[in-house]
Every structure is written in structure tokens, then in C-alpha cells.
Amino acid sequence: MNNHSLSDISVAAWVQGGPIVLNNLVGSVVLIEVFQVNCPGCFIYSLPKAIDLHERYHQHGLVVIGLATAFEDYDKNTLENLQKLITTGEVIGETLKALNQYGILSEGKLPWKIPFAVGMDRVVAETEPITDKRVLRYAGEFLPNFENLGDEQKRLVLHQVRHYLEQKSMKAETFENFALQGTPSCILFDRKGQLKDVSFGRIDYKQAMVEHCIKEK
């Protein structure tokens, strides 16, 4: 696990429950639930789980923070759409489509509210030139086993990474600081403010991990 700390979580704006100075949360277990507004899986699986963990453990020292980010669909994963979500329960794009199909929405809106603080990742214009060195660095960060791939697989991966970087007009700082692979992701810090876990997708061990960190003094 690398040396990331709470101060590497970059928040451009607090939409609910802020502002929070993240370094002041040392002493608590901190779970950062990273989602995109235009990410159906975030709303079907990970945010309900994060709400459940908040309700079970916030009195035992767990602080859950929702962090909206944008690594694609920059026209949809915006601060404005996050504000709409928090104030009215309105969802957009692929999230709206999928939640409608699953029959989750009530009168076209989310039937539940996020009960913890929510912020927006700092998303800035991408200005770094696309060089072979950068493509290689990116491949290594996002695929820990990149060096073990065969030559042809490496070539394909580098081609995909270059294509991704060419269409990437923005960069989200927390997403990149922690080399996240997508959304939903969660970032967990222990009571000392040390990074314990970074995970992507629907994970079954999240509750056990949180319980373990809560018990640690």
C-alpha cells in the first residue's frame, strides 16, 4: 500500500455536509465512496452499501464521505448534476435509464437520500502532452501486472491507453492520485489516517474491512 494520506483526497466543492478539513478526521475510520453521477452500478450497489455502513457504524467512529468524480462523460458527470441529485434526488443519463428499468425510482427520482457529506472531485483541463513515456506510466499505474504481459498484449494495452488519453480532455485529481480503475471505487483510511485499501467495483469484504479498522485503536 503506498503512502497516500487523507490530504490526497482533492475536493473542489462540498455539495452537502461540508466544508470538511480531511486531515481533521484522523482518529476516525474514513471511507471515501467514489462514484460518478452517470454510473448506474454506483446507485444500484455501492451507494446503498455505503449508506448501510454509515447507519451501522457512524456512532462507532466511521466517517463516510461521498466523492463524485469524472473520468468520462464530462458533460454528464458535472457539479450541476451532482447538486441536482443531492437537492432533488434527480438522476440523469445511463443512471436514469438503468434505475427506471430496475424499478428503483419513485416518481422519476431516487427514493433515498445520501445521509453523509458529499463533495465533487477537483476536475481540471488535461494539459499534459501524450508521450510514449506517459502512455507507459499510465499502463503501469492502472494495470499492476502490465510488466508480466506478453509483447502482443502489451502492445494492445498501450494502444488502448493512448486512445484513452487522446480523448481525455479533463482529469480528476483524486481519481488520478489513487490510480482508480473506474467507478464505483472506495478508499479506506484507518484511525491513524493511513491508507488501508483502494478497491474497485462491487466488493464483498467492505464491511469486514470497516469493522476491522473500527476495532483497531
Secondary structure, 3 states (H helix, E strand, C coil): CCCCEHHHCCEEEEEECCCCCHHHHCCCEEEEEEECCCCHHHHHHHHHHHHHHHHHHHHHCEEEEEEECCCCCCCCCCHHHHHHHHHHCECCHHHHHHHHHCCCCECCECCCCCCCEEEEECEEECCCCCCHHHHHHHHHHHCCCHHHCCHHHHHHHHHHHHHHHHCCCEEEHHHHHCCCCCCCEEEEECCCCEEEEEEECCCCCHHHHHHHHHHCC
